[in-house]
Amino acid sequence: MRIQPTSHVDLSTPSGAMRTHLFRPATEGKFPGLILYSEIYQMTAPIARTAALLAGHGFLVAVPDVYHEFTELGEAFAYDQAGTDRGNALKTTKELTSYDADTDAVIDYFNSDPGCSGRIGAVGICLGGHLAFRAAMNPQVHTGVCFYATDIHKGSLGKGMADDSLARIPEIHGELMMIWGRQDPHIPLEGRRIIYDALTAAETRFTWHEFNGEHAFMRDEGHRYDPALALSLYTMVCQHLSNQLK
């Protein structure tokens, strides 16, 4: 499916305007909405390519700037040490409630968009995987896909590094798709077990997928990228999203 040229909208949130990048199918009709949460680097070229791929499979994709309170509208960080340091610092500078308020703003946008079918899902990568996990706690979000979601097992997202993501798992009502790399030092085996056990104890509907890959194996820039694995996972993810949202 072909897509429209990328556009954006600046959404109002309690912590200021949030640049949100939009990717839409070119075909007329109503489509499910997808919130795509980026890595700590915001809306980079690899994230844009992921958004375009998802839109081409029949979804309205919105990519919010996760650190909009602290950056210029539309600013992205480089995949270098300075960009990594800045992204990691802002991850625990931003208030946890602001992350959730950003999700509410995108949901409100989809609810007002005549091209949205009313079904909404969330997809996230790295930091964004954790944000997609939290988005799934919103009753209007019907599924979440989380690629190597960081900090859930440590409870360290947001200012104060004391999030409640594990405690709030019973609020997740849709089906989750959890994707991990076994060679990812950010979420080691013990951390993955904490998350798996918490989801199981809460009787959450989820699928669990572990692969031989490092952190960021989906990102099509850098030495950790695994093209064959990424291709197979995009197929799995698009099928999951279609099953849950269409």
Phi, psi and omega in degrees: 000130178285157181237160177285162171302145181297139176228184178208164174219146177258106185272146178278130174228165178300339181252017175118178181293137182240110175298128181230119186271134189243134178231123187230145170298147177282342181287142175291146176142182177254136184227152174297150176268140176235125169271121177253112180266131185278177168290188179291354184265000182069211192275082179272176178299317177298323178293321178298321179291323175296316179299317180296320179298315180295318178298323179292349175259016171094041178228148168274117187250128177240126180246101180280148172287112189290339181243036188301334180295337191243000187230167170291153179302125178081006182288138174238154179260151178285153175278064177223184184296320180296317178295320178296315180297318181293315180298319179292323179294318181291333181302325180250012171265324181289141178291140178302320180296333179288323175302314182292323178295326176298318177300316179302321181295319179290321177299316178300321179297313179300320181295337179264354184272118181295344179273358180266136182285346184101347175267132186230138175229172180226138176230139180210154185233126178065237171311316181298331176297320176294320180293323176295323176300314178290324179300326181294348175282345178282129184298344179271356179259121191266346176197156176225137175243121188239110175271120178032063184291121184274151167074357177298314184292335180266344182062041190242019179279139173088170180301134184090345176050049181215063182282168183245027187297316179294319182295332184266007180307322179301344178281348180283121183249340178269178181272132177263151170238112185253125186235131186223156169253127183292338179261021181273112182289343181285332177228081182290175182307315181298321178293319178296323179296321178301314182292315180300314182295322180293318177296318180294317180298327180275000182057038176289143173278116181205156168245150189231125187228117176245137182226160174282096182199155177271174174300140178072027180292346177275339186286122187275036169219139177100167190283347181271354182295132177241095186300318182295317179294317180299317181299314181294325181287322176301321178297315179297316183294315180297323177293317178300313182296320177296318180297323186272333191243344185252000000 
